[in-house]
Amino acid sequence: MNKAGKAAVVILAALALLAVLAPVLPLQDPEQIDLDALKEAPSAHHFFGTDSKGRDIFSRVVFGGRVSLSVAAVAAVVSALVGFLFGLISGYCGGKIDTLLMAVVDFILSFPSLLLAIAISVILPPGIYTVMIAIAFVGWTSFARIVRGQVLMYKEMLFVEAARSVGCSHIRIIFLHIAPLCIPISLILMGIKLGGFVLTEATLGFLGLGAQPPTPTWGSMVSANRAYILSAPWTVFFPGVAIFLTAFCCNLLGEHLKDRSDFGKSLRD
C-alpha cells in the first residue's frame, strides 16, 4: 500500500475509533447549551470553540461522526447487497429477466441521484433511517451493473459449464461458483462509493432532512452555523473539515484498491 493509501486508512480508522468510543471519552455533553459561552473561539477548554448556542464543537463533531459515518456505512452495505443480488440474477438469467431488471436500473439512473435522495427524504418522515433508505435507494444501481458485467463473463467460462454437466442446480452455480468471484469488485466499489455516501448524508443533513435536532451531524452543524461563517468561522470550519477528510480519505482508499485490483479496468470502463 502506498503512502496515500496508508494515510487514508489511518485517518479513517482514527475517525471511526473516535466515533465508536465517543460515549466513554471524557467529552462535554454535545447537547448542553451554555448561554455564557456563545461562539467562543478555540481554546484549551473548547478545542474547536463553541457554536451559536454555546455547545462544544469538538464534542459535537465527535458525536456527529457516529451518525454520519454509521449512516454512510449502513447505506453502503445495503446498496452493495441489493445491487449484488440484482446483478447476479440479471446477469445469470439473461433474456426477459435481464431486460426487466436492467430497465429498473436505467429508470433509477435517469434521475439525478442527489435530487432523488432529497425527494425520498422529503416523502418519508425525516430521520436517520430515512437517510439510509434514500442513499441506499440511489446507490445500489452501480453495484448491479458492475456485478452483472462480471456474471456475464463468468457464466460463459468452462468451470460453469463443468458445474452444469455434473448436475449442479442454477442456485448452486450462482451462489457457490459465481457469487464468490464477484465479491472483491463489490468491496472495491463500496470503498469508492462510501465517500460519496458521506457527502450525500451531509447534504441531506444540511437541508434538515437527516437526523433531527438536537442530535448532531456534520451536515446539520454546518447548516445551523452558516450565518456565522464570517464572524465565527470555526463553527463551520471544523465540521466541514470532518466531512472533507472523510470523503477524501474514502476516495483515496477506493482509488488505491481499484488500482491494485485486476478489476480496475472494469470499473473505469
N, C-alpha and C positions, 0 to 999 in steps of 0.2 A: 504494500500500500504506500502511495506517495505521501509527501508531507501534507498536501492539502487534504487528502482523504483522512489522514490521521488526526489533523487538527479538527476537521468536521466531526469525527467520531467523539473526540474528547469534549468538544463544546456541547454537542447534543447529549452526551452522557451526563455532563455536569448539569445541564438544564433539567433533564429528566430526573436526576437524583434530587435536585433541589425541590422539584415539584412533588416527588413521592414523599420526601421527608419533611415537607412544609409543616404538617401538624405537630411534629415533635421538635422542630427547631425553635430556638429562643427568639421568635419574631413577635413584633407587635400585632395586635388584632387588626387585620386588614379592613375591618368594617367599622372600627372605632372612630367616631367623629370628634375632633378636637378644635373647637372654635377659637382657641388661643394660639393655634399653630397653623393658620391658614397660609398656604403657598409658601412655606418656609424653604429656603434654598438647601441643597445637600449639605449635611453636617455630620459630625460624629454621632449624633443622636438619631438623625434620619439620613441614612446613607444616600438615598435618592431624593431627599426632600419630602415635602408633603403636598397634597393636592388642594383643590379649592375648598375642600371640607375638612382639611387638617388631617387626613388619613395618611399613614406612612406608605409612600410609593414603593419602597423596596419590598415591604411585606405584600403589597397588592400585586406586584409583578411576580413574586414567587408563587403566591396562591393562584394568581391568574393563569400561570403556566400549567397548573393542574387541570384547569378546564380546557384551555386552548390546545395543549398537547394531547390530552385524552380524547377530545372530540375529533381532532385530526387523525389520530392513530386508529380509533374505532371506525371512523369513516373509511379509512384506507383498507382496513381488514375486510369490512363488509363489501366494499367495492370490489376488492380482489376476489372474494368468494363468489359473489354473484356473477361477475364477469367471467370468472374461471369456468363456472358451470355452463353459462350460456355459450362460451367459446367451445368447450368440449362437445356439447350436444350439437351445436350448429355445424362445426367442422366435421364431426364423425358421421352424422346422419346425412348431411347434404340434401339435395333435392328441395322439395317444398318447405321442409322444416328449416333448412338453412336460409332459404329466401325469406321466410316469415320472420325468423329471429333477427336476421341482418336488417330487415326493413324496420323493426323496432329500434335497433341500434341507430340506423340512419335517421329515423324520425327524431330521436332524442338529440343526436348530434346536430340536427338542423337548427336547434335553438342555441343562442349564446349561453354557455354553461353558467356564468355568474348570474345572468338575468333569470335563468330557470331556477337556480338555487334561491334567489330572492323571492321569486313567485311562490315557490313551495313553502318558504318560511313565512310568507305573508298569509297563505291559505291556512296553514296549520298553526296551532297555539304556539307563541314564542317560547323558546326554552332550549336546553342543551340537546334533548333528544330530537327536536325538530331540526336543529342544525346538522346533527349526524345524518338524519334521513335525507335532508336536502343535498348535502355534499356527496353522500353515497349514491344517490339517485343520478347525479350528473357525472359521477366518476367511474362507474362500472363499465361503461361502453368501451373505453380504451383497453381494458383488460380483455373484454370479449373479443375484440378484433385481433389483438395480438395472439391470444391463445388459439383462436380459430385458425389463424395462419399456420401456427405450429402443428396443430392437429391435422390440417390438410396435408402437410408434408409428411408427418409420421405415419399416417394411416396407409400410405402407399408403399411403405418400406417392408422389407422381407420379414422382419420379426412379427409384424401384424399378420401378414399372410400365413406365417407358420402357426401363429396362435389360432387363426381361423381353421386351419387344416386339421388341428388336433381337437377341434370341437369346443374351443373356448367361446363363451357367450359374449354378446356385444357389451354387456355391462362389465364383464371381467376385463375385456380388452381395453375399454375406455378408462376404467378407474385403476387397473393394476398394471397396464402396459404403457398407455399413452399419457395419462394424467401426471405420473411422477416426472416425466421428461419436461412437462410444461411448468412445473413449479418454480424452477430457477428464474425463468423470464418474468413470471408473475411477481416474484420477490424483488427483482431489479426494478420493475415498473412501479411497485409500491414505494421504493425509495425515491424514485423520480417524482412521483405524484404527491408525495407527502408534503413537500414544500408548498405546492400549490394549494393543498387542502388547508394548510396552516393560514395561508393568505386569505382563502375563502372564508374560513371561520372568523378571522379578524375583520374582514369586510362586513360580514353579517352582524358581528358584534358591534361594529362601528355604527351600523344602521339601526341598532336596537332590536335586532331580530334573534339574537342569541340568548345566552344566559341573562336573566333579568336582575336588576339591582336588588340588593346590594352585592350580589356575587360578582367578584372582579374577573374580568377577562381583558386581555391585552387590547383588543379592538374597542371595547366599551370604555376603557381608560383613556384611550386617545380621543374618542368622541366626546367624553364628558369634560375634557380639559382643553379642547381645541381652541376655545375662545381665549385662552391664556397663553397661547404659543409664543407671544412676544413678551408679555410681562412675566411669565413664569415658565420658560421653555422646558424645564426639567420635568414638568408634569406630563408632557407629551413625548419628550425625547427618550426616556428610559423604556416605557412600554413599546415605543416604536423600534428601538434598538433590539428588544427581545424578539419582536416579530421578524425583523430583518435578519438577525443572526440565525434564528431557527430555520427560516425559509432558505437562506443562503447555504447553510450547512447541509440541509437536506438535499439541495440541488447538487452541491459538491459531492456528497456521498453517492447520490444516484448516478451522476456522470462517471464517477470513478468505477462503480460497479459495472456500468454499461461498457466502459472502455476495456475492463478486464475480462468481460464475458464474451463468449462466442456469439451471443445474441445481440451484440452491439449494432451490427449492421441491420438486423431485422428491425430494431427499434428506430433507427434513423430512417429507414425506408417507410 
